[in-house]
Amino acid sequence: MKSIVINASKREKLGKSFAKSLRKENKVPCVLYRGKKEPLHFYAEDLNLNKIIYTPNAYISEIEISSSKEKINAVLQEVQFHPLTDKIIHVDFIEIFDDKPVEIDIPVTITGTAPGVLNSGGVLIVSKRKLRIKAIPKSLPDTINVDISKLELGEKLYITNLENKEYEFQHPDNVVVCRVATSRVSMKAEDTTEDATEATEETEAEKKEEN
């Protein structure tokens, strides 16, 4: 998985007033949870955090503390936004370790063309744009490829169809990732065909009665 460096500074003060002053300077208060260690309180420029928050991609964050030049690998846990402005007001991270599994949401990439769409006039409905997985950091993928090249009209693709030895899905087996549904256009076409067939049958029946 790709990583992005987050330039950060340790917070020497805590509390609402200091956090408010940071936000006025376009800085965001953050907390890094480190397992059995004490949480690390720091702040970072909001533009720096935008790169990992306002994106469909998943990244490992390399948090670089300016005072110590220490780099800590972490993943996002929670982001809080202002209820009116939608600006980032607080971010929580969790430190990750090479030998310990971590849970993270990975974006879904659809590959191939479904026969149910190409040949039967169906429409592809993607129910899950991201999937939560559990794996050690080196096995985390940038994306989860979902091949729909065998999906016929009315068929669904489940979590169980995506099993991978490198990571474990954190969803029930019966969760639908995507499906090919009957489109309104094809339904209208079917209704028109049925109406035409019925009209033809009625005409033939009338002719027989006349004869």
C-alpha positions as MATLAB code, in Angstrom:
seq = 'MKSIVINASKREKLGKSFAKSLRKENKVPCVLYRGKKEPLHFYAEDLNLNKIIYTPNAYISEIEISSSKEKINAVLQEVQFHPLTDKIIHVDFIEIFDDKPVEIDIPVTITGTAPGVLNSGGVLIVSKRKLRIKAIPKSLPDTINVDISKLELGEKLYITNLENKEYEFQHPDNVVVCRVATSRVSMKAEDTTEDATEATEETEAEKKEEN';
ca = [
       0.000    0.000    0.000;
       1.181    3.524   -0.796;
       2.024    5.946    1.996;
       1.811    9.719    2.485;
       3.995   11.754    4.842;
       2.147   13.895    7.377;
       4.358   16.693    8.721;
       3.335   17.148   12.341;
       4.253   18.993   15.514;
       3.794   17.741   19.047;
       1.110   19.499   21.059;
       2.596   20.941   24.209;
      -0.788   22.101   25.460;
      -4.179   20.382   25.539;
      -7.678   21.698   26.001;
     -10.428   23.359   23.994;
      -8.925   26.859   23.972;
      -5.591   25.681   22.529;
      -7.362   23.462   19.991;
      -9.487   26.439   18.941;
      -6.411   28.609   18.446;
      -4.839   25.902   16.283;
      -7.906   25.738   14.043;
      -7.794   29.517   13.524;
      -4.307   28.983   12.058;
      -5.613   26.221    9.724;
      -4.037   23.531   11.872;
      -5.874   20.409   13.021;
      -5.521   18.784   16.476;
      -4.788   15.059   16.182;
      -4.263   12.056   18.429;
      -2.173    8.993   17.646;
      -3.136    5.900   19.637;
      -0.112    3.654   20.198;
      -1.394    0.513   21.882;
       0.046    0.216   25.387;
       1.985    3.480   25.038;
       0.557    6.867   25.952;
      -1.370    8.517   23.108;
       0.608   11.098   21.168;
      -1.099   14.487   20.807;
       0.019   16.498   17.792;
      -1.243   18.870   15.130;
      -0.825   19.169   11.380;
      -1.719   21.601    8.603;
      -5.216   20.964    7.264;
      -3.879   20.983    3.675;
      -1.492   18.196    4.621;
      -4.337   16.103    6.043;
      -6.586   16.739    3.032;
      -4.391   14.391    0.989;
      -5.445   11.368    3.029;
      -9.009   12.382    3.888;
     -10.506   13.881    0.725;
      -9.591   10.962   -1.511;
     -11.208    7.662   -2.513;
      -7.843    5.943   -2.062;
      -6.443    4.315    1.070;
      -2.997    5.208    2.385;
      -0.654    4.475    5.236;
       0.192    7.747    6.993;
       3.841    8.365    7.847;
       3.526   10.827   10.707;
       6.793   12.770   11.000;
       7.159   14.686   14.280;
       9.261   17.787   13.609;
      10.837   18.012   17.077;
      12.219   14.471   17.061;
      12.342   13.573   13.342;
      10.516   10.395   14.359;
       8.379    8.723   11.702;
       5.425    6.660   12.845;
       3.329    4.524   10.501;
      -0.390    4.807   11.159;
      -3.851    4.579    9.613;
      -6.881    6.809   10.003;
      -9.335    5.807   12.684;
     -11.806    8.690   12.836;
     -12.247   12.153   11.345;
     -14.467   14.828   12.889;
     -15.905   17.629   10.754;
     -17.469   20.948   11.699;
     -21.271   20.519   11.442;
     -21.728   23.740    9.442;
     -18.527   24.308    7.464;
     -17.443   20.647    7.018;
     -13.883   21.661    7.873;
     -11.727   19.026    9.558;
     -11.621   19.764   13.289;
     -10.023   16.600   14.723;
      -8.363   13.413   13.493;
      -7.561   10.153   15.285;
      -4.861    7.775   14.052;
      -3.824    4.275   15.122;
      -0.177    3.240   14.975;
       0.500    0.115   12.941;
       3.218   -2.488   13.374;
       4.782   -4.787   10.791;
       3.788   -7.968   12.620;
       0.283   -6.993   13.796;
      -2.896   -7.088   11.677;
      -4.742   -3.831   11.161;
      -8.290   -3.073    9.984;
      -8.763   -0.547    7.199;
     -11.292    0.393    4.502;
     -10.018   -0.306    0.976;
     -11.648    1.126   -2.191;
     -13.289   -1.229   -4.693;
     -12.235   -1.198   -8.363;
     -14.647   -2.759  -10.855;
     -12.949   -4.644  -13.710;
     -14.399   -6.305  -16.815;
     -17.822   -5.977  -18.423;
     -20.845   -7.892  -17.152;
     -22.672   -9.968  -19.832;
     -25.903   -9.066  -18.058;
     -25.219   -5.425  -18.903;
     -23.677   -5.884  -22.344;
     -26.040   -8.519  -23.739;
     -29.207   -8.332  -21.635;
     -29.642   -4.588  -21.118;
     -29.186   -4.758  -17.353;
     -27.642   -2.093  -15.135;
     -24.724   -2.609  -12.747;
     -25.419   -1.555   -9.170;
     -22.378   -1.269   -6.883;
     -23.465   -1.607   -3.260;
     -20.003   -1.332   -1.688;
     -17.525    1.333   -2.808;
     -15.150    0.376    0.014;
     -14.588   -2.855    1.927;
     -13.080   -3.270    5.371;
     -10.282   -5.823    5.570;
      -7.827   -7.061    8.174;
      -4.204   -7.809    7.342;
      -0.606   -7.109    8.306;
       0.645   -3.839    6.754;
       2.740   -5.433    3.981;
      -0.338   -7.329    2.718;
      -2.634   -4.299    2.513;
      -3.684   -3.701   -1.119;
      -4.174   -0.286   -2.714;
      -7.501   -1.454   -4.089;
      -9.746   -4.532   -4.177;
     -10.382   -5.645   -7.752;
     -13.896   -6.918   -8.394;
     -14.200   -8.836  -11.682;
     -17.735   -8.677  -13.078;
     -16.988  -10.384  -16.422;
     -19.205  -13.398  -15.549;
     -22.102  -11.541  -13.944;
     -25.370  -12.241  -15.759;
     -28.688  -10.410  -15.462;
     -30.162  -10.860  -11.973;
     -26.922  -12.232  -10.496;
     -25.123  -10.887   -7.437;
     -21.497  -10.890   -6.370;
     -20.969  -11.595   -2.666;
     -18.082  -11.121   -0.240;
     -17.409  -14.859   -0.476;
     -16.638  -14.446   -4.182;
     -13.698  -12.186   -3.295;
     -11.827  -14.367   -0.809;
      -8.095  -13.647   -0.678;
      -5.290  -15.340    1.246;
      -3.516  -12.029    1.908;
      -6.305  -10.434    3.906;
      -9.581  -11.154    5.710;
     -12.850   -9.357    5.002;
     -14.598   -7.830    7.995;
     -18.099   -8.272    6.538;
     -20.663  -11.113    6.733;
     -20.437  -13.605    3.860;
     -23.877  -12.646    2.545;
     -23.004   -8.983    1.950;
     -23.632   -8.048   -1.698;
     -20.794   -6.087   -3.308;
     -22.513   -5.520   -6.653;
     -25.306   -6.917   -8.814;
     -26.801   -6.674  -12.297;
     -30.399   -5.532  -12.098;
     -33.062   -5.187  -14.776;
     -33.085   -1.613  -16.059;
     -36.264    0.395  -16.594;
     -35.474    0.605  -20.299;
     -35.254   -3.164  -20.681;
     -38.417   -3.602  -18.594;
     -40.273   -1.244  -20.942;
     -38.882   -3.117  -23.926;
     -40.106   -6.411  -22.454;
     -43.559   -4.911  -21.798;
     -43.709   -3.582  -25.366;
     -42.733   -6.986  -26.755;
     -45.352   -8.699  -24.619;
     -48.013   -6.217  -25.723;
     -47.067   -6.717  -29.371;
     -47.195  -10.498  -28.967;
     -50.603  -10.324  -27.299;
     -51.904   -8.013  -30.056;
     -50.669  -10.400  -32.748;
     -52.282  -13.376  -31.018;
     -55.586  -11.475  -30.690;
     -55.511  -10.508  -34.405;
     -54.888  -14.095  -35.464;
     -57.703  -15.299  -33.213;
     -60.100  -12.761  -34.734;
     -59.168  -13.864  -38.254;
     -59.863  -17.496  -37.351;
     -63.282  -16.515  -35.955;
     -64.131  -14.626  -39.160;
     -63.194  -17.629  -41.290;
];
